[in-house]
Amino acid sequence: MATGKLKEFWTFFLVMIFSDLFSGQTLNSVPETCSGPNEKDILMKELNVLHQIVRDQAIKMEVLKGELSSLKEKLSKCCSSTGPSQSGNNGHYGKEFLIAFPKSKGPVSKVQVLITAKEDAFVVFESFHPGVNNTYQVSADAGKEVSLPVSVVMDTDGIFRKAVTIRASHPISVHCVIQCDCIAAEGFLVYPKQFLGTKYLLSNSDFANIAIASQHKNTTINLTVLSSPSYITWKGTNYTENDVLRIEQVDDYQTFQLSANGYLFGLVESTNPIAVLSGSSSDASMFEPNSVVEYMIPVKNLDFKYIIPNFADSQQETYQFQFQDHKSNNVSIPGIDVLRGGATDLFYYAFGNQLPCIAKANEVVMPVVFSSYESTFMTLVPSKEQYSNDYRFLTPTTSEFRHYFVITIKAYQINGILIDNNAIQKYQNSMKSVTDVDTSDEYITVTIEVTPGFHHIYHTDPDVTFGLILYGYGTSERISYGYPAGVRLRDTAA
């Protein structure tokens, strides 16, 4: 398309959008003089409403400008001799996100969305659920904490239109945290929409809790029960191992919520890309019960080998490894006993020893860590191919926490990491190492306690990547949270 015609197209596109936004809206003519004693107050209220409309539409215009700029950039790259950029170069940052909030233990007291960006951005929240739709400005130097109505969290099994979409003018990173008074808290990293898939494994423990959000109309979802100690019930029908629960014609913004009394390991497949969250509404397997949840990684992004860091102050770490089929699968960790969950179960588990370790499987596997200090949090472990170069994050303010992050990187590359512009060498006393016996590569893990608020961690060499997991334990309450600060994935088209 010629440049002039491209410009005409986008001008027409933007005009049509704002014509739709204001279609049917008329402004009352303003009399030359006040017609009554209350006329001034009425006019002032109308003026305030108009100012708010102009502000909201201006922010939406900035979002559209950002999308237009991105499309022009993609078009330029597609037409250039060098070809389009490699998928996933922007790491875990994106412009569109799909979020759902599975039910938690006890009444929910706060729902946070923590947003960070590499450059200032305008962000729009959209949902059919009341009280969610709004626009915000996110500063690259501070991030933005957004509180949503607690009713957006699902409180029972079923299908609800509570999913939330986030659109941004520039790439952002998104984390979510749910707290239930002082008895439970947990959070998760949200992947941009282009990284969502159609096949997922589920990971959880006692009182399994699953939420699946659709971004397309007429989506069919199949949940194959791979392993469960009993059965699950949906609309009066019981499902046990090898049974398939089929949900048809799920619409956009709808979320399918399902729970079980025990664990529920399964394979989720869909006709369109979906978001899958899995965990437990009240994990009672270790110490004090606490809700745990993670935003699942599509199966196509799973790997064979993972470096599992140690978590400072943890009293116990349990590693869980999920496979997708009944084969002669196995997992090995040098120096640690890895046990199969049962004669027919598709998972393995092991207990950590406060040292980093390397887990290797003969098939693609999904590793999850349950770490406990009076309460338990759940976190996925990214593979080294999913590490990023640049992380910006906000610590949750739902309660009083001791916040930590743990870095995993090749030993010879560690000196290039800057933590809020401070060199990492000052933390050398807390560094631990592990060597990959297959490649002889040495990896360093370092766990650092961090102050509440905004933080920026990156490597000075843009080609160097490293893993980063954020977590925290309550200072006065038996609560905890944990999740990857970022994960690089392959997009749906890759």
VENVENQUI-V938383 format. One record per pair of residues at least 24 apart in sequence whose ideal C-beta (glycine too) atoms are under 6 Angstrom apart, sorted by the first residue. I is the first residue (numbers start at 1). GAP is how many residues later the second one is. Records with the same first field share a line. If there is no record, write none. Layout:
I=GAP  GAP
This chain:
10=58
56=79
59=63  76
62=60  107
63=59  61  104  106
66=103  104
87=403  404  407
88=400  402
90=81
91=297  395  397
92=81  394  395
93=78  80
94=77  98
95=73  76
96=71  97
97=69  77  93  95
98=67  95  115  117  177
99=65  91
100=63  111  113  155  177
101=51  52
102=107  109  175  191
103=51  52  178
104=74  76  80  187
105=75  79  176  177  186
106=74  77
108=42  45  72
109=70  72
110=69  288
111=37  39  67
112=33  65  286
113=33  63
114=31  61  280
115=28  29  57  59
116=27  57  276  277
117=55
119=51
121=47  48  49  51
122=47
123=45
124=43
125=41
126=39
127=37
128=33  125
129=33
132=32
142=312
143=251  311
154=103
157=100  101  102
158=99
159=95  97
160=95
161=92  93
162=93
163=50  90  92
177=219  221
179=219
182=295
184=106  107
185=213  294  296
186=105  106  107  295
187=294  296
188=105  106  107  295
189=106  294  295
190=105
194=297  298
195=294  296
196=77  79
197=76  101  103
198=72  75
199=70  100
200=68  76  96  98
201=121  123  165
202=63  64  76
203=75  119  165
204=59  74  75  76
205=58  75  78  80
206=74  78  79
207=73  74  75
208=52  55  56  72
209=50  70  71  72
210=48  68
211=44  46  66
212=44  62  64
213=42  62
214=36  38  40  60
215=37
216=36  56
217=34  35
218=31
219=31  51  52  53
220=28  51
221=26  29  49
222=24  47
223=43  45
224=42  43
225=41
226=39  40  41  120
227=38  118  119
228=36
229=33
230=32
232=28
265=82
267=57
273=219
279=99
283=93
286=30  86  90
287=85  87  88
288=86  87  190
290=85  86
292=86
294=84  86
301=188
302=62  64
303=80
304=57
305=55
306=53  61  75  77
307=51  101  136
308=49  51  73
309=47  97  99  136
310=44  45  46
311=60
312=92  135
313=60
314=57  59
315=57  58
316=56
317=35  52  54
318=33  52
319=31  50
320=27  29  48
321=26  27  44  46
322=25  44
323=42
329=34
330=32
331=28  30
332=28
333=24  26
356=76  78  89
358=76  78
373=100
374=104
375=103  104  105
377=94  103  104  105
379=90  103  104
382=85  102  105
386=101  102
387=78  79  80
388=77  98  100
389=70  73  76
390=68
391=66  77  94  95
392=64
393=62  77  92
394=60
395=57
399=78
400=75  76
401=71  73
402=70  71  73
403=47  69
404=43  45  67
405=43  45  63  65
406=39  41  63
407=39  59  61
408=37  59
409=35  57
410=31  33
411=31  33
413=51
414=30
416=43  44  45
417=42
419=38
420=35
